[in-house]
Amino acid sequence: MIRVVVVDDHEVVRKGIIAYLQTDDAIDVIGQAKSGNQGAALILEKEPDVVLMDLMMDDGNGIEATEQVTHKMPDCKIIILTSFYDDEQIFPAIEAGAFSYILKTSSADEIVNAIKKAYQGETVIEPKVANKMMKNYQSSSQKAHDDLTERELEVLLCIGEGMTNVEISEKLYIGIKTVKTHVSNILSKLDVYDRTQAAVYVHRNQLLKKED
């Protein structure tokens, strides 16, 4: 069972999301909050697996709450669920430790799918967000992946496809420890904070399309 907390200041939206999530047998909504500060406190108390986090809220926004939680609970997967995808929201949210970034225009099924993928260690980045990042970072970081070895590039593409370390290990026929070493090297060479940012890098540079 995936333990989920929903943080959103719009009561109708929050309750609507929760009502749908509760129809899925794999999801257990263990709490809800209407502000960033309230949400951070609740998350640290309940220790959920996944959080749906709004961005623009009173009494502490989603970025601040995400930073507080990921600092103390790095294994908690925070999914940003918002109407905003401008630079002022996307980059700070990812830097704060958000695991996935989806828009409220997503269907209920897409939100559920994002929760399940997050629980499995797979990142979901809304295409509009990925494109935005690609346009903003293209000139400064487009060729950072040129420094990767052939194997590291293969691992990076797997990360871009949302694969877990176990799945990468099975696909490339290498050990888990080797995968972890490659991932660590990739993050260092690309100068990114975590797997989410690495996945964003893949999409904004259209590396998967280049391989097709």
C-alpha positions in Angstrom: 0.0 0.0 0.0 1.3 3.4 -1.0 1.0 5.9 1.8 0.1 9.3 0.4 -0.3 12.9 1.8 -2.0 15.6 -0.3 -1.1 19.3 0.3 -3.2 21.8 -1.5 -4.9 25.0 -0.3 -7.9 24.7 -2.6 -10.4 22.6 -0.6 -12.4 21.4 -3.6 -9.4 20.4 -5.5 -7.8 18.7 -2.5 -10.9 16.7 -1.6 -11.5 15.8 -5.3 -8.1 14.4 -5.7 -8.3 12.5 -2.4 -11.7 11.1 -3.4 -10.3 9.7 -6.6 -7.1 8.3 -4.9 -9.2 6.5 -2.4 -10.8 4.5 -5.2 -7.5 2.8 -5.9 -6.7 -0.2 -3.7 -3.0 0.4 -3.9 -3.2 3.9 -2.4 -3.8 4.9 1.2 -4.3 8.7 1.8 -3.1 9.1 5.3 -3.3 12.9 5.6 -4.1 16.2 4.0 -3.0 19.8 4.6 -3.9 23.2 3.2 -0.6 25.1 3.5 3.1 24.5 3.1 3.9 24.8 6.8 1.0 22.6 7.8 1.9 20.1 5.1 5.6 19.9 6.1 4.7 19.2 9.7 2.2 16.6 8.8 4.5 14.8 6.4 7.3 14.7 9.0 4.8 13.3 11.4 3.1 10.7 9.2 6.1 9.8 7.1 4.3 9.0 3.8 5.8 7.3 0.8 4.6 9.9 -1.7 3.3 13.5 -1.4 1.3 15.5 -3.8 2.4 19.1 -3.3 0.8 22.3 -4.6 3.2 25.2 -5.1 1.3 28.5 -4.5 -0.1 28.4 -0.9 -0.4 30.7 2.0 1.5 30.1 5.2 4.5 28.5 3.5 4.6 27.6 -0.2 5.2 24.2 -1.8 8.9 24.9 -2.5 9.7 25.7 1.1 7.8 22.7 2.3 9.5 20.4 -0.2 12.9 21.7 0.9 12.1 21.1 4.6 10.8 17.6 3.9 13.5 16.4 1.6 16.2 17.6 3.9 14.9 15.4 6.8 13.2 12.7 4.7 15.3 12.2 1.5 13.4 9.0 0.7 10.0 10.7 0.6 9.0 11.2 -3.0 7.4 14.6 -3.5 5.3 15.2 -6.6 4.7 18.8 -7.5 1.1 19.1 -8.7 0.5 22.6 -9.9 -1.0 24.9 -12.5 2.3 26.7 -12.9 5.2 25.9 -15.2 7.2 29.1 -15.4 10.9 29.4 -14.6 10.3 30.9 -11.2 8.4 27.8 -10.1 10.0 24.9 -12.0 13.7 25.4 -11.2 13.4 26.2 -7.5 11.0 23.2 -7.0 13.4 20.8 -8.7 16.4 22.2 -6.7 14.4 21.9 -3.5 14.2 18.1 -4.1 10.9 17.5 -5.9 10.9 14.1 -7.4 8.3 14.6 -10.2 6.6 17.7 -11.7 3.1 17.4 -13.2 0.3 19.9 -13.9 -3.2 20.0 -12.6 -4.4 19.7 -16.2 -3.3 16.0 -15.9 -6.1 13.4 -15.8 -6.9 11.6 -12.6 -5.4 8.5 -14.0 -2.2 10.3 -14.9 -1.9 11.6 -11.3 -2.4 8.0 -9.9 0.2 6.7 -12.4 2.7 9.4 -11.3 2.2 8.3 -7.7 2.8 4.7 -8.5 5.8 5.5 -10.6 7.3 7.7 -7.8 6.8 4.8 -5.3 8.8 2.6 -7.7 11.5 5.2 -8.0 10.5 6.5 -11.5 10.3 10.2 -12.2 7.5 11.8 -14.2 8.1 15.2 -15.7 5.2 17.0 -17.5 6.2 17.4 -21.2 5.5 21.2 -21.0 7.9 21.4 -18.0 10.6 19.3 -19.7 10.4 21.5 -22.8 10.6 24.6 -20.7 13.7 23.3 -19.1 15.2 22.3 -22.4 14.8 25.8 -23.8 16.2 27.5 -20.7 19.2 25.2 -20.2 20.1 24.2 -23.8 22.8 26.8 -24.4 24.6 26.3 -21.1 24.5 22.6 -20.6 23.7 21.0 -23.9 27.1 19.3 -24.3 27.7 18.2 -20.7 26.9 14.6 -21.6 29.8 14.6 -24.1 32.0 13.9 -21.0 30.1 10.7 -20.2 31.5 7.3 -21.1 29.5 5.1 -23.4 28.2 3.0 -20.5 27.4 6.1 -18.5 25.4 7.5 -21.4 23.4 4.2 -21.6 22.6 4.5 -17.9 21.6 8.1 -18.3 19.2 7.2 -21.0 17.7 4.6 -18.8 17.2 7.2 -16.1 15.5 9.4 -18.6 13.1 6.5 -19.3 12.3 6.4 -15.6 14.0 3.1 -14.8 15.0 2.1 -11.3 18.6 0.9 -10.5 17.3 -2.7 -10.5 15.7 -2.3 -14.0 18.9 -0.7 -15.3 21.0 -3.5 -13.9 18.8 -6.1 -15.6 18.7 -4.2 -19.0 22.4 -3.6 -19.2 23.5 -6.8 -17.5 25.6 -5.1 -14.8 25.5 -5.2 -11.0 23.5 -2.9 -8.8 26.7 -1.5 -7.2 28.0 -0.8 -10.7 24.8 1.0 -11.6 25.0 3.1 -8.5 28.6 4.1 -9.3 27.6 5.1 -12.8 24.7 7.1 -11.5 27.0 8.9 -9.1 29.4 9.7 -11.8 26.7 10.9 -14.1 25.3 13.3 -11.5 28.7 14.7 -10.9 29.6 15.1 -14.6 26.3 16.7 -15.5 26.4 18.9 -12.3 22.9 17.9 -11.3 21.5 17.3 -7.8 19.6 14.0 -8.3 18.0 11.5 -10.7 15.1 13.8 -11.3 17.3 16.5 -12.6 19.2 13.9 -14.7 16.0 12.8 -16.2 15.1 16.4 -17.0 18.5 16.8 -18.6 17.7 13.8 -20.9 14.4 15.2 -22.0 15.5 18.8 -22.4 18.4 17.7 -24.6 16.2 15.2 -26.5 18.8 12.4 -26.0 16.2 9.7 -26.2 15.1 10.9 -29.6 18.7 11.1 -30.8 19.1 7.4 -30.0 16.0 6.4 -31.9 
